[in-house]
């Protein structure tokens, strides 16, 4: 049984401080960054991810569904909100194919509607926390399983300096 994650894209962007700042400069850049984060998350989770962006105010917009690496990206058609698309998709998936469906949004009304349709809810903050936890788990796993001494540069410095360089590399200074 597949487990789908339907993501209200703009809702997640506006729930994250860095993405919100990015969107202030370029909405396209913020969308791409969110898609990149979701692709990473997909690689570390069991979800099939579909991110939905509102395009309901685009005059004459016909909507689109495209592949972005390992996830699906949906732009709604004219007069269709992301909420409406997600509700319909959650209902169709949960009923027709008996798949598991989780919807990531912080819109409380939307959460109540999708719960009534058999889907699970995940707040924007909870999704961002899950993404960060998965990224940290991947980083720790990588650090534990890579041979540091095979790095020619690291092999030339003492252990204390090597540790400092590793902390700087991953922007995780101790103290």
N, CA, C and O of each residue as an XYZ file, in Angstrom:
700
protein
N       0.838     -1.182      0.000
C       0.000      0.000      0.000
C       0.882      1.244      0.000
O       1.793      1.364      0.819
N       0.616      2.148     -0.899
C       1.384      3.386     -1.000
C       0.969      4.365      0.093
O      -0.177      4.358      0.542
N       1.895      5.193      0.510
C       1.597      6.242      1.474
C       1.930      7.579      0.825
O       3.095      7.901      0.592
N       0.898      8.339      0.543
C       1.053      9.633     -0.116
C       1.121     10.754      0.905
O       0.470     10.710      1.949
N       1.923     11.756      0.581
C       1.992     12.983      1.358
C       1.607     14.118      0.422
O       2.349     14.444     -0.505
N       0.448     14.718      0.665
C      -0.007     15.878     -0.100
C       0.399     17.115      0.680
O       0.054     17.258      1.853
N       1.133     18.010      0.031
C       1.705     19.172      0.705
C       1.117     20.451      0.120
O       1.161     20.664     -1.092
N       0.570     21.297      0.981
C       0.115     22.626      0.569
C       1.360     23.509      0.519
O       1.811     24.022      1.543
N       1.904     23.678     -0.678
C       3.208     24.315     -0.854
C       3.354     25.687     -0.238
O       4.284     25.923      0.533
N       2.450     26.600     -0.565
C       2.590     27.961     -0.042
C       2.377     27.996      1.462
O       2.975     28.827      2.146
N       1.546     27.120      1.987
C       1.329     27.038      3.422
C       2.637     26.662      4.128
O       2.966     27.220      5.175
N       3.363     25.733      3.560
C       4.639     25.308      4.159
C       5.686     26.411      4.014
O       6.437     26.681      4.951
N       5.738     27.044      2.848
C       6.694     28.138      2.638
C       6.493     29.221      3.697
O       7.463     29.711      4.275
N       5.243     29.594      3.952
C       4.973     30.672      4.896
C       5.079     30.232      6.354
O       4.979     31.064      7.256
N       5.276     28.953      6.594
C       5.483     28.455      7.957
C       6.960     28.403      8.326
O       7.306     28.195      9.489
N       7.827     28.591      7.342
C       9.268     28.506      7.564
C       9.890     29.885      7.360
O       9.702     30.508      6.315
N      10.621     30.354      8.347
C      11.189     31.698      8.303
C      12.128     31.904      7.110
O      12.046     32.923      6.424
N      13.001     30.956      6.868
C      13.960     31.095      5.761
C      13.247     31.077      4.410
O      13.573     31.868      3.524
N      12.287     30.187      4.251
C      11.543     30.126      2.990
C      10.693     31.387      2.786
O      10.544     31.863      1.661
N      10.145     31.915      3.863
C       9.355     33.147      3.772
C      10.226     34.311      3.317
O       9.825     35.096      2.457
N      11.424     34.422      3.898
C      12.361     35.475      3.457
C      12.706     35.297      1.989
O      12.731     36.259      1.222
N      12.971     34.054      1.608
C      13.306     33.740      0.223
C      12.154     34.139     -0.704
O      12.378     34.704     -1.774
N      10.933     33.843     -0.288
C       9.753     34.159     -1.095
C       9.596     35.668     -1.264
O       9.075     36.129     -2.279
N      10.044     36.432     -0.278
C       9.998     37.891     -0.381
C      10.847     38.402     -1.528
O      10.512     39.401     -2.164
N      11.941     37.716     -1.787
C      12.818     38.080     -2.901
C      12.372     37.433     -4.202
O      12.344     38.076     -5.250
N      12.020     36.147     -4.124
C      11.627     35.406     -5.320
C      10.776     34.207     -4.915
O      11.259     33.264     -4.288
N       9.516     34.263     -5.282
C       8.612     33.157     -4.972
C       9.066     31.875     -5.675
O       8.961     30.785     -5.114
N       9.564     32.010     -6.883
C      10.048     30.846     -7.643
C      11.201     30.163     -6.908
O      11.249     28.935     -6.830
N      12.126     30.952     -6.373
C      13.259     30.392     -5.630
C      12.776     29.647     -4.393
O      13.274     28.563     -4.088
N      11.809     30.219     -3.676
C      11.262     29.559     -2.480
C      10.565     28.256     -2.853
O      10.700     27.256     -2.148
N       9.815     28.260     -3.967
C       9.149     27.022     -4.407
C      10.182     25.948     -4.725
O      10.025     24.795     -4.322
N      11.232     26.320     -5.444
C      12.263     25.342     -5.810
C      12.994     24.815     -4.580
O      13.305     23.626     -4.510
N      13.269     25.680     -3.618
C      13.936     25.247     -2.382
C      13.045     24.258     -1.624
O      13.524     23.234     -1.137
N      11.747     24.569     -1.529
C      10.824     23.631     -0.873
C      10.805     22.302     -1.611
O      10.831     21.243     -0.983
N      10.760     22.346     -2.930
C      10.764     21.100     -3.716
C      12.044     20.308     -3.480
O      12.006     19.082     -3.381
N      13.173     21.000     -3.390
C      14.438     20.317     -3.101
C      14.390     19.645     -1.725
O      14.812     18.498     -1.574
N      13.875     20.364     -0.726
C      13.749     19.788      0.618
C      12.842     18.556      0.606
O      13.131     17.553      1.259
N      11.750     18.645     -0.140
C      10.821     17.519     -0.210
C      11.426     16.331     -0.950
O      11.139     15.183     -0.609
N      12.257     16.587     -1.954
C      12.950     15.490     -2.652
C      13.904     14.771     -1.702
O      13.968     13.542     -1.689
N      14.640     15.537     -0.912
C      15.528     14.934      0.085
C      14.707     14.104      1.072
O      15.072     12.978      1.408
N      13.602     14.675      1.528
C      12.751     13.997      2.497
C      12.181     12.712      1.914
O      12.086     11.700      2.608
N      11.806     12.752      0.653
C      11.267     11.561      0.003
C      12.302     10.437      0.012
O      11.960      9.274      0.227
N      13.550     10.783     -0.220
C      14.610      9.779     -0.228
C      14.784      9.127      1.139
O      15.295      8.012      1.235
N      14.365      9.814      2.188
C      14.547      9.319      3.550
C      13.253      8.823      4.185
O      13.249      8.396      5.340
N      12.166      8.877      3.440
C      10.876      8.472      3.988
C      10.204      7.489      3.042
O      10.732      7.169      1.977
N       9.050      7.025      3.439
C       8.310      6.070      2.622
C       7.213      6.759      1.803
O       6.441      6.098      1.109
N       7.153      8.068      1.889
C       6.089      8.812      1.222
C       6.290      8.922     -0.293
O       7.417      8.961     -0.788
N       5.180      8.972     -1.002
C       5.133      9.467     -2.375
C       4.609     10.883     -2.227
O       3.488     11.085     -1.761
N       5.402     11.857     -2.617
C       5.100     13.248     -2.288
C       4.528     14.002     -3.485
O       5.033     13.932     -4.606
N       3.442     14.732     -3.191
C       2.810     15.619     -4.170
C       2.691     16.980     -3.505
O       1.991     17.124     -2.502
N       3.372     17.983     -4.058
C       3.277     19.335     -3.518
C       2.362     20.141     -4.433
O       2.498     20.111     -5.656
N       1.427     20.862     -3.817
C       0.405     21.590     -4.569
C       0.559     23.088     -4.307
O       0.612     23.531     -3.160
N       0.628     23.856     -5.396
C       0.720     25.311     -5.308
C      -0.531     25.931     -5.920
O      -0.996     25.511     -6.980
N      -1.063     26.931     -5.236
C      -2.207     27.677     -5.758
C      -1.807     28.426     -7.021
O      -0.781     29.105     -7.052
N      -2.606     28.300     -8.042
C      -2.471     29.140     -9.235
C      -3.863     29.601     -9.640
O      -4.109     29.956    -10.792
N      -4.784     29.585     -8.649
C      -6.187     29.876     -8.937
C      -6.432     31.304     -9.399
O      -7.480     31.592     -9.977
N      -5.488     32.200     -9.155
C      -5.650     33.589     -9.592
C      -5.016     33.846    -10.952
O      -5.065     34.967    -11.458
N      -4.421     32.816    -11.547
C      -3.812     32.950    -12.868
C      -4.919     32.894    -13.911
O      -5.544     31.853    -14.119
N      -5.147     34.005    -14.551
C      -6.217     34.080    -15.547
C      -5.942     33.125    -16.703
O      -4.879     33.168    -17.323
N      -6.910     32.271    -16.978
C      -6.769     31.308    -18.068
C      -5.879     30.132    -17.743
O      -5.573     29.323    -18.619
N      -5.456     30.025    -16.483
C      -4.564     28.938    -16.084
C      -5.238     27.581    -16.222
O      -6.357     27.383    -15.746
N      -4.556     26.654    -16.870
C      -5.132     25.319    -17.077
C      -4.629     24.316    -16.051
O      -5.081     23.171    -16.023
N      -3.691     24.746    -15.204
C      -3.132     23.843    -14.207
C      -2.084     22.937    -14.823
O      -2.003     22.802    -16.044
N      -1.290     22.324    -13.977
C      -0.267     21.399    -14.472
C       0.154     20.438    -13.374
O       0.067     20.739    -12.184
N       0.612     19.278    -13.809
C       1.213     18.282    -12.927
C       2.522     17.882    -13.599
O       2.522     17.376    -14.721
N       3.638     18.111    -12.906
C       4.940     17.792    -13.476
C       5.773     17.017    -12.463
O       5.522     17.050    -11.259
N       6.765     16.325    -12.991
C       7.729     15.649    -12.134
C       8.857     16.618    -11.829
O       9.375     17.282    -12.726
N       9.236     16.696    -10.556
C      10.422     17.439    -10.142
C      11.289     16.409     -9.432
O      11.086     16.114     -8.254
N      12.238     15.878    -10.148
C      13.054     14.767     -9.674
C      12.166     13.631     -9.174
O      11.597     12.900     -9.985
N      12.035     13.464     -7.853
C      11.318     12.304     -7.316
C       9.932     12.631     -6.764
O       9.268     11.765     -6.192
N       9.497     13.877     -6.933
C       8.179     14.265     -6.423
C       7.321     14.811     -7.561
O       7.824     15.129     -8.639
N       6.031     14.913     -7.307
C       5.100     15.534     -8.249
C       4.831     16.961     -7.777
O       4.679     17.218     -6.583
N       4.775     17.879     -8.737
C       4.461     19.276     -8.441
C       3.203     19.643     -9.210
O       3.126     19.471    -10.427
N       2.217     20.152     -8.477
C       0.938     20.520     -9.067
C       0.736     22.022     -8.934
O       0.921     22.591     -7.858
N       0.355     22.657    -10.039
C      -0.152     24.024    -10.010
C      -1.619     23.927    -10.368
O      -1.979     23.373    -11.406
N      -2.468     24.468     -9.499
C      -3.901     24.353     -9.728
C      -4.329     25.189    -10.922
O      -3.603     26.078    -11.367
N      -5.501     24.897    -11.427
C      -6.047     25.657    -12.557
C      -6.751     26.913    -12.042
O      -6.934     27.096    -10.838
N      -7.132     27.753    -12.967
C      -7.850     28.970    -12.621
C      -9.085     28.615    -11.787
O      -9.812     27.673    -12.099
N      -9.304     29.383    -10.729
C     -10.457     29.244     -9.837
C     -10.414     27.979     -8.973
O     -11.421     27.635     -8.355
N      -9.288     27.283     -8.915
C      -9.162     26.114     -8.042
C      -8.046     26.378     -7.036
O      -6.902     26.620     -7.420
N      -8.379     26.331     -5.760
C      -7.373     26.547     -4.726
C      -6.614     25.249     -4.455
O      -7.060     24.161     -4.821
N      -5.475     25.386     -3.817
C      -4.709     24.205     -3.411
C      -5.530     23.379     -2.428
O      -5.509     22.149     -2.476
N      -6.245     24.049     -1.544
C      -7.092     23.336     -0.576
C      -8.110     22.448     -1.292
O      -8.291     21.285     -0.934
N      -8.763     23.001     -2.292
C      -9.774     22.229     -3.024
C      -9.124     21.033     -3.734
O      -9.656     19.924     -3.693
N      -7.991     21.257     -4.375
C      -7.289     20.177     -5.074
C      -6.905     19.074     -4.082
O      -7.107     17.889     -4.346
N      -6.355     19.481     -2.949
C      -5.901     18.518     -1.941
C      -7.077     17.727     -1.376
O      -6.982     16.513     -1.195
N      -8.186     18.414     -1.097
C      -9.374     17.715     -0.590
C      -9.834     16.640     -1.573
O     -10.103     15.502     -1.188
N      -9.919     17.020     -2.845
C     -10.382     16.094     -3.876
C      -9.400     14.932     -4.035
O      -9.812     13.777     -4.140
N      -8.114     15.239     -4.052
C      -7.097     14.194     -4.211
C      -7.094     13.246     -3.015
O      -7.013     12.030     -3.186
N      -7.182     13.796     -1.808
C      -7.200     12.963     -0.596
C      -8.404     12.038     -0.613
O      -8.291     10.854     -0.295
N      -9.544     12.574     -0.980
C     -10.761     11.767     -1.042
C     -10.617     10.647     -2.068
O     -10.928      9.491     -1.784
N     -10.150     10.994     -3.244
C     -10.004     10.006     -4.331
C      -9.011      8.917     -3.951
O      -9.287      7.731     -4.131
N      -7.866      9.314     -3.430
C      -6.837      8.334     -3.067
C      -7.281      7.444     -1.920
O      -7.107      6.226     -1.966
N      -7.848      8.046     -0.903
C      -8.234      7.283      0.282
C      -9.380      6.318     -0.018
O      -9.425      5.222      0.541
N     -10.278      6.701     -0.869
C     -11.456      5.876     -1.154
C     -11.215      4.874     -2.289
O     -11.483      3.682     -2.139
N     -10.722      5.352     -3.390
C     -10.641      4.515     -4.591
C      -9.571      3.435     -4.481
O      -9.793      2.299     -4.899
N      -8.419      3.778     -3.928
C      -7.326      2.809     -3.938
C      -6.938      2.332     -2.553
O      -6.020      1.524     -2.408
N      -7.614      2.814     -1.552
C      -7.335      2.440     -0.162
C      -5.883      2.713      0.220
O      -5.309      2.007      1.049
N      -5.291      3.751     -0.393
C      -3.945      4.160     -0.034
C      -3.976      4.983      1.250
O      -5.011      5.541      1.616
N      -2.837      5.052      1.927
C      -2.711      5.927      3.079
C      -2.397      7.325      2.551
O      -1.563      7.491      1.660
N      -3.065      8.313      3.103
C      -2.874      9.692      2.665
C      -2.654     10.573      3.882
O      -3.429     10.532      4.837
N      -1.596     11.370      3.842
C      -1.330     12.368      4.863
C      -1.296     13.710      4.165
O      -0.725     13.836      3.082
N      -1.903     14.714      4.778
C      -1.931     16.057      4.217
C      -1.163     16.987      5.142
O      -1.448     17.061      6.337
N      -0.188     17.695      4.584
C       0.606     18.650      5.349
C       0.103     20.060      5.069
O       0.290     20.597      3.977
N      -0.533     20.644      6.064
C      -1.041     22.008      5.998
C      -1.270     22.501      7.411
O      -1.500     21.704      8.321
N      -1.211     23.796      7.600
C      -1.545     24.349      8.908
C      -2.912     24.999      8.902
O      -3.315     25.606      9.894
N      -3.620     24.881      7.813
C      -4.981     25.397      7.698
C      -5.896     24.471      8.502
O      -6.157     23.343      8.084
N      -6.385     24.943      9.656
C      -7.160     24.108     10.572
C      -8.437     23.594      9.915
O      -8.794     22.428     10.089
N      -9.122     24.442      9.171
C     -10.342     24.002      8.496
C     -10.017     22.881      7.508
O     -10.738     21.886      7.428
N      -8.946     23.049      6.772
C      -8.522     22.018      5.816
C      -8.203     20.713      6.540
O      -8.558     19.636      6.061
N      -7.540     20.801      7.686
C      -7.223     19.609      8.463
C      -8.491     18.867      8.874
O      -8.546     17.639      8.808
N      -9.496     19.607      9.292
C     -10.750     18.979      9.711
C     -11.439     18.296      8.526
O     -11.978     17.198      8.662
N     -11.417     18.950      7.374
C     -12.055     18.382      6.187
C     -11.360     17.095      5.763
O     -12.027     16.099      5.483
N     -10.048     17.099      5.711
C      -9.339     15.894      5.242
C      -9.432     14.757      6.244
O      -9.423     13.590      5.852
N      -9.523     15.076      7.529
C      -9.716     14.019      8.523
C     -11.043     13.309      8.287
O     -11.145     12.092      8.441
N     -12.050     14.078      7.915
C     -13.352     13.506      7.621
C     -13.357     12.649      6.364
O     -14.280     11.867      6.141
N     -12.321     12.801      5.543
C     -12.231     12.022      4.310
C     -11.286     10.832      4.452
O     -10.977     10.154      3.472
N     -10.837     10.588      5.664
C     -10.012      9.423      5.900
C      -8.518      9.653      5.786
O      -7.741      8.702      5.872
N      -8.103     10.884      5.597
C      -6.677     11.179      5.501
C      -6.134     11.569      6.873
O      -6.891     11.902      7.785
N      -4.834     11.522      6.997
C      -4.172     11.957      8.223
C      -3.722     13.392      8.032
O      -3.572     13.856      6.902
N      -3.505     14.095      9.135
C      -3.055     15.481      9.035
C      -1.661     15.625      9.619
O      -1.251     14.882     10.510
N      -0.955     16.599      9.089
C       0.378     16.924      9.566
C       0.504     18.435      9.443
O       0.366     18.976      8.346
N       0.761     19.120     10.539
C       0.882     20.576     10.470
C       2.157     20.945      9.722
O       3.073     20.134      9.578
N       2.194     22.176      9.254
C       3.382     22.658      8.542
C       4.615     22.561      9.438
O       5.676     22.120      8.995
N       4.475     22.975     10.697
C       5.604     22.910     11.625
C       6.064     21.473     11.847
O       7.263     21.202     11.916
N       5.101     20.549     11.961
C       5.456     19.144     12.166
C       6.181     18.586     10.942
O       7.135     17.820     11.082
N       5.736     18.964      9.749
C       6.425     18.506      8.538
C       7.846     19.051      8.500
O       8.787     18.306      8.227
N       8.010     20.335      8.768
C       9.350     20.938      8.753
C      10.256     20.280      9.793
O      11.450     20.100      9.553
N       9.691     19.923     10.946
C      10.454     19.225     11.988
C      10.857     17.834     11.512
O      11.993     17.412     11.731
N       9.942     17.118     10.865
C      10.261     15.789     10.326
C      11.350     15.872      9.259
O      12.253     15.036      9.220
N      11.262     16.874      8.402
C      12.280     17.046      7.350
C      13.642     17.293      7.979
O      14.630     16.674      7.584
N      13.702     18.197      8.960
C      14.974     18.512      9.609
C      15.523     17.299     10.356
O      16.730     17.058     10.332
N      14.660     16.536     11.017
C      15.102     15.337     11.731
C      15.664     14.307     10.755
O      16.675     13.666     11.045
N      15.023     14.144      9.612
C      15.505     13.200      8.606
C      16.851     13.648      8.045
O      17.744     12.828      7.833
N      16.994     14.951      7.806
C      18.271     15.473      7.292
C      19.398     15.264      8.314
O      20.512     14.887      7.952
N      19.093     15.513      9.590
C      20.099     15.335     10.638
C      20.475     13.856     10.772
O      21.648     13.524     10.944
N      19.487     12.979     10.694
C      19.753     11.546     10.768
C      20.658     11.113      9.610
O      21.572     10.309      9.797
N      20.400     11.645      8.425
C      21.230     11.326      7.272
C      22.650     11.858      7.465
O      23.618     11.175      7.132
N      22.778     13.068      7.999
C      24.098     13.663      8.213
C      24.895     12.848      9.225
O      26.078     12.580      9.016
N      24.251     12.457     10.317
C      24.925     11.667     11.349
C      25.348     10.312     10.786
O      26.467      9.857     11.020
N      24.452      9.679     10.048
C      24.774      8.386      9.445
C      25.976      8.513      8.496
O      26.862      7.657      8.483
N      25.991      9.579      7.715
C      27.102      9.812      6.796
C      28.412      9.983      7.566
O      29.426      9.380      7.214
N      28.387     10.798      8.609
C      29.604     11.046      9.383
C      30.101      9.782     10.075
O      31.308      9.583     10.210
N      29.182      8.927     10.513
C      29.575      7.703     11.207
C      30.156      6.655     10.262
O      30.958      5.821     10.683
N      29.765      6.689      9.004
C      30.165      5.628      8.089
C      31.199      6.031      7.058
O      31.523      5.239      6.174
N      31.708      7.200      7.147
C      32.733      7.575      6.170
C      34.099      7.565      6.843
O      34.243      8.008      7.982
N      35.069      7.072      6.150
C      36.427      7.044      6.713
C      37.081      8.422      6.594
O      37.464      8.836      5.500
N      37.207      9.128      7.717
C      37.765     10.478      7.722
C      39.207     10.466      7.228
O      39.619     11.374      6.505
N      39.965      9.468      7.600
C      41.383      9.440      7.247
C      41.614      9.250      5.746
O      42.730      9.468      5.274
N      40.589      8.850      4.981
C      40.753      8.728      3.535
C      40.703     10.075      2.838
O      41.019     10.167      1.652
N      40.310     11.122      3.552
C      40.329     12.457      2.997
C      41.770     12.939      3.066
O      42.303     13.100      4.163
N      42.419     13.175      1.927
C      43.843     13.519      1.942
C      44.151     14.764      2.763
O      45.186     14.824      3.426
N      43.272     15.753      2.730
C      43.526     16.978      3.475
C      43.401     16.739      4.965
O      44.270     17.162      5.727
N      42.333     16.068      5.405
C      42.107     15.803      6.818
C      43.246     14.960      7.384
O      43.629     15.122      8.543
N      43.782     14.067      6.569
C      44.877     13.214      7.011
C      46.166     13.975      7.301
O      47.072     13.427      7.929
N      46.265     15.223      6.858
C      47.475     16.021      7.054
C      47.458     16.854      8.333
O      48.483     17.414      8.722
N      46.311     16.938      8.983
C      46.214     17.781     10.177
C      45.975     16.926     11.412
O      45.572     15.766     11.320
N      46.237     17.533     12.584
C      46.034     16.798     13.831
C      44.538     16.607     14.095
O      43.699     17.231     13.446
N      44.217     15.739     15.052
C      42.832     15.357     15.345
C      41.966     16.549     15.755
O      40.815     16.649     15.328
N      42.502     17.452     16.575
C      41.742     18.612     17.039
C      41.390     19.531     15.868
O      40.261     20.014     15.779
N      42.334     19.771     14.983
C      42.093     20.612     13.812
C      41.105     19.941     12.864
O      40.244     20.602     12.283
N      41.235     18.611     12.711
C      40.300     17.878     11.849
C      38.874     18.025     12.369
O      37.944     18.222     11.586
N      38.697     17.929     13.696
C      37.368     18.074     14.284
C      36.827     19.486     14.049
O      35.654     19.648     13.711
N      37.664     20.499     14.224
C      37.253     21.878     13.990
C      36.840     22.089     12.535
O      35.845     22.762     12.264
N      37.586     21.526     11.614
C      37.245     21.639     10.190
C      35.919     20.951      9.881
O      35.121     21.464      9.097
N      35.683     19.803     10.489
C      34.416     19.102     10.289
C      33.242     19.925     10.821
O      32.189     19.995     10.186
N      33.425     20.543     11.982
C      32.363     21.375     12.547
C      32.084     22.572     11.647
O      30.925     22.927     11.429
N      33.131     23.192     11.127
C      32.958     24.334     10.231
C      32.284     23.891      8.934
O      31.437     24.602      8.393
N      32.658     22.728      8.447
C      32.114     22.211      7.194
C      30.602     22.032      7.267
O      29.899     22.311      6.296
N      30.100     21.573      8.399
C      28.691     21.323      8.554
C      27.987     22.424      9.341
O      26.832     22.273      9.738
N      28.700     23.542      9.566
C      28.131     24.707     10.235
C      27.472     24.329     11.540
O      26.390     24.817     11.866
N      28.139     23.442     12.300
C      27.610     22.988     13.589
C      28.688     23.162     14.669
O      29.137     22.175     15.252
N      29.104     24.403     14.941
C      30.156     24.577     15.949
C      29.673     24.160     17.335
O      28.520     24.393     17.700
N      30.556     23.549     18.087
C      30.233     23.136     19.453
C      30.502     24.297     20.378
O      31.423     25.087     20.169
N      29.674     24.385     21.413
C      29.904     25.403     22.449
C      28.996     26.554     22.355
O      29.083     27.477     23.164
